[in-house]
Amino acid sequence: MEKNEIKNELNNELKKKHLLLELFLSTLYISSFTFGGGFVIVTFMKRKFVDELHWIDEQEMLDLVALAQSSPGAIAVNAAILVGWQVCGFAGMLTAVLGTILPPMIILSVISLFYAAFASNVYVALVLKGMQAGVAAVILDVTCSLGGSVLKEKSVFSIIIMAAAFAATFFFNVNVIYIILTAGLLGAGKAVWIYRKGKSA
């Protein structure tokens, strides 16, 4: 009996190490080829962890993105913290963050050494211009994908909030912090209303 328990513990330990290694390599790969800001890394994370590995579902990904966006700090690191924690607890969180911050830290360290040459180089400027168009397409892709998930819920309340948030930022240039706080308060209000309704019924 003890031998079986030890064997199971060893197997679980090996599975956890394998999971952490895969998590590290995945976040390292995603971060290495992500250009254009935090929402681009969210796109790659969704494809890797939701569509390919099935470690989290679309609803969880939506929740994690909302939390990452509404928390202080870089959205890429925030998303890595939340995904890592969801996949493998505290060890997963540390692993995901390490995999996410290593590539930009190394690349920016190299670029900072040759900043003058990079800044004045015409070809580098043209490459960055081309990247901007690609980044816009990737952000549009994740917006349509995650927005589609909200529409699938067929919740009039969620659709109205999404449309109002878009209008507020696109047409009226309302600060994103106010939009997130307002949406959060409305969501909390709905949750309280549902709870009280269920209690009275």
C-alpha positions in Angstrom: 0.0 0.0 0.0 2.8 2.4 0.9 4.6 1.5 -2.3 1.5 2.4 -4.3 1.2 5.7 -2.5 4.9 6.6 -3.1 4.5 5.5 -6.8 1.4 7.8 -7.1 3.2 10.7 -5.5 6.1 10.3 -7.8 3.8 10.1 -10.8 2.0 13.2 -9.7 5.3 15.0 -9.2 6.5 14.0 -12.6 3.2 15.2 -14.2 3.4 18.5 -12.3 7.0 19.0 -13.5 6.0 18.2 -17.1 3.1 20.6 -16.8 5.3 23.4 -15.5 7.9 22.8 -18.2 5.2 22.9 -20.9 3.8 26.1 -19.3 7.2 27.7 -19.2 8.0 26.8 -22.8 4.6 27.9 -24.0 4.8 31.3 -22.3 8.4 31.7 -23.4 7.4 31.0 -27.0 4.3 33.3 -26.9 6.3 36.2 -25.4 9.2 35.8 -27.8 6.9 36.3 -30.9 4.5 38.8 -29.4 4.8 42.4 -30.7 2.4 45.2 -30.1 1.3 45.2 -26.5 -0.6 43.1 -24.0 -3.7 42.3 -26.0 -1.7 40.6 -28.7 -0.3 38.2 -26.0 -3.9 37.5 -24.9 -4.7 36.3 -28.4 -1.8 33.9 -28.4 -2.6 32.7 -24.9 -6.2 32.0 -25.9 -5.0 30.0 -28.9 -2.5 28.0 -26.9 -4.2 27.4 -23.6 -7.9 27.4 -24.7 -7.9 26.1 -28.3 -4.9 23.9 -28.3 -4.1 22.6 -24.8 -7.7 23.0 -23.4 -6.3 23.9 -20.0 -8.9 26.6 -19.5 -12.2 27.4 -21.3 -13.3 30.5 -23.2 -15.4 31.8 -20.3 -12.4 31.5 -17.9 -10.2 33.3 -20.5 -12.7 36.1 -20.7 -12.7 36.5 -16.9 -8.9 36.4 -16.7 -8.6 39.0 -19.4 -11.0 41.3 -17.6 -9.0 40.8 -14.3 -5.7 41.4 -16.1 -7.0 44.6 -17.7 -8.5 46.0 -14.6 -5.4 45.3 -12.4 -2.4 47.7 -12.2 0.7 46.8 -14.3 1.3 45.3 -17.7 -1.6 43.2 -19.1 0.8 40.6 -20.5 2.3 39.9 -17.0 -1.1 40.1 -15.3 -2.5 37.6 -17.8 0.5 35.3 -17.3 0.0 35.5 -13.5 -3.7 34.6 -13.7 -3.2 31.8 -16.4 -0.3 30.3 -14.5 -2.2 30.3 -11.2 -5.3 28.7 -12.9 -3.2 26.0 -14.5 -0.8 25.0 -11.7 -1.2 27.2 -8.6 1.6 29.3 -7.2 4.4 27.4 -9.0 2.5 27.8 -12.3 2.2 31.6 -11.6 5.9 32.0 -11.1 6.7 29.8 -14.1 4.4 31.7 -16.4 5.7 35.1 -15.3 9.3 34.0 -15.8 8.5 32.7 -19.3 6.7 35.9 -20.1 9.3 38.4 -18.9 12.5 36.7 -20.1 12.2 37.4 -23.9 11.4 41.2 -23.7 14.0 41.6 -20.9 16.7 40.1 -23.1 15.6 41.8 -26.3 15.3 45.2 -24.7 18.7 44.8 -23.0 20.3 44.1 -26.4 18.4 47.0 -28.1 19.3 49.5 -25.4 23.0 48.8 -26.1 22.5 49.7 -29.8 19.7 52.2 -29.4 21.2 55.0 -31.4 21.8 52.7 -34.4 18.3 51.3 -34.2 16.6 54.7 -33.8 18.2 56.2 -37.0 17.9 53.1 -39.2 15.4 53.5 -42.0 14.9 49.7 -42.5 14.1 49.2 -38.8 11.5 52.0 -39.0 9.9 50.3 -42.0 9.8 46.9 -40.3 8.1 48.5 -37.3 5.6 50.2 -39.6 4.7 46.8 -41.1 4.4 45.3 -37.7 1.8 47.9 -36.7 -0.6 46.6 -39.4 0.0 43.0 -38.3 -0.6 43.9 -34.6 -3.9 45.7 -35.5 -5.1 42.5 -37.3 -4.2 40.3 -34.3 -6.0 42.6 -31.8 -9.1 42.7 -34.1 -9.0 38.9 -34.2 -9.0 38.5 -30.3 -11.7 41.2 -30.1 -14.0 39.4 -32.5 -13.3 36.0 -30.8 -13.8 37.1 -27.2 -16.7 39.4 -28.2 -18.3 36.4 -29.9 -18.2 34.5 -26.7 -20.1 37.3 -25.0 -22.7 37.3 -27.8 -23.1 33.5 -27.5 -24.3 33.9 -23.9 -27.3 35.8 -25.3 -27.4 38.0 -22.3 -28.9 41.4 -23.1 -27.2 42.9 -20.1 -23.7 41.8 -21.2 -24.3 42.9 -24.8 -25.5 46.4 -23.7 -22.4 46.8 -21.4 -20.1 45.7 -24.3 -21.7 48.1 -26.8 -21.8 51.0 -24.3 -18.1 50.4 -23.3 -17.1 50.4 -27.0 -19.1 53.6 -27.7 -17.6 55.3 -24.6 -14.0 54.6 -25.6 -14.4 54.9 -29.4 -16.7 57.9 -29.7 -16.2 59.8 -26.5 -12.6 58.9 -25.5 -13.6 58.0 -22.0 -10.7 56.8 -19.8 -10.6 53.0 -19.8 -10.3 53.0 -16.0 -13.8 54.5 -15.7 -15.2 52.1 -18.2 -13.8 49.1 -16.3 -14.9 50.4 -12.9 -18.4 51.1 -14.2 -18.8 47.7 -15.9 -17.5 46.0 -12.7 -20.0 47.9 -10.5 -22.8 47.0 -12.9 -21.8 43.3 -12.9 -21.6 43.4 -9.1 -25.1 45.0 -8.9 -26.5 42.3 -11.2 -24.9 39.5 -9.1 -26.5 41.0 -5.9 -29.9 41.4 -7.6 -29.7 37.7 -8.8 -28.7 36.6 -5.3 -31.6 38.5 -3.6 -34.0 37.3 -6.2 -33.0 33.7 -5.6 -33.2 34.1 -1.9 -36.7 35.6 -2.0 -37.9 32.8 -4.3 
